[in-house]
Amino acid sequence: MLNFNDMIKALSLDETVVLTLVEASGYPLSLRCRFTVDAAAQCLQLTPPTGVEICAGDASLLCHAHDETLDNLRTLTIRGQLTHEGDRWIFQPVKFQPGLGMNGFWRDVVQNVIIAPRRSAKQYLQKHGLSRPEVPWDVLRKLTGE
Amino acid sequence: MFPPEIEQIILNYRTCEFTTLTKNQTPSTHPVTAWYQPGADHITITTSIGFPHKIDNIRRNPRVALLFSNPTGSGLPSGGAVMIQGDATPDDHLTVVEGLEDFWQRMFAWQPRSKAYHKTKLSRYLFDWYYIRVQISVTPRRVLYWPTADMTYAPQEMAFNAEFQ
């Protein structure tokens, strides 16, 4: 389980995070923001763009990165509360959800990329009364260009 | 449908941050690769049934957002960003390859390592879920644009399709 210090360490790799909140219109709104960590208050101060109406409330932060070949993926989701204090936007983390690149080999590859999605796929097919479709591997191989 | 500067970002950014709303209306955001045919009136997201929560969320609430804000690998020098709010419609049918040939061809070019998923009999058994997908069409309702990577200033609200104005 990640704690606040783990989160700070993970965030030290990023200059920006993606803040998502829900607008008064009911649509989600995502903005890439600069941030600073307030270690004493265990929260983040965010600098969202000007000229965009921002609502306090339930929000999430996503930190993710990939390289030029969509490899070395790294994902961290933080759920929490966004509040407005004076001219500052404060994000108070409530729950950390480490994704790819955050868990070590066992959880990253075995749990998150094999066991959990295989189980979810099976449950989806059962729930919707669908049989498991055959994957046309020969067609896919041709599409790789090899 | 989109101005050229927006279209270039949607077509070339390797990932976007895709948000659906959970049962209790909190945002759930994940990086995905979007698919767009130039001139189309919608953007397509595909999600594996190994990660079905996006589909479940959209069936309860179709309001979604896509943020294209990570230019890594795109070859575009501006580093701009696009935020799109829209209404999502999931396909009722599963898709494996048919209809997604261009998408998979592009994914193999962009992410060469993903070819390993079908190299051996074992990997084909373990990773078949990755190719069993549901297509999600997102019809844009609002488009915000930042011409450079500096997103601290106000975005431009962009027209994207006269019939929606």
Interface residues (C-beta under 8 A of the other chain):
Chain A: T16 V18 T20 L21 V22 E23 S25 G26 Y27 P28 L29 S30 L31 R32 C33 R34 T47 P49 T50 G51 V52 D58 A59 S60 L62 H64 A65 H66 D67 E68 T69 L70 D71 L73 T75 T77 R79 V113 I114 A116 P117 R118 S120 A121 Q123 Y124 L125 L130 R132 P133 E134 V135 P136 W137 V139 L140 R141 L143 T144 G145 E146
Chain B: R14 T15 E17 T19 T20 L21 N24 Q25 T26 P27 S28 T29 H30 P31 T33 S48 I49 G50 F51 P52 R63 V64 A65 L66 L67 S69 N70 T72 G73 A81 M83 Q85 L94 V96 V97 E101 W104 Q105 F108 A109 W110 Q111 P112 R113 S114 K115 H118 R124 L126 F127 D128 W129 Y130 Y131 I132 R141 R142 L144 W146 M151 T152 Y153 A154 P155
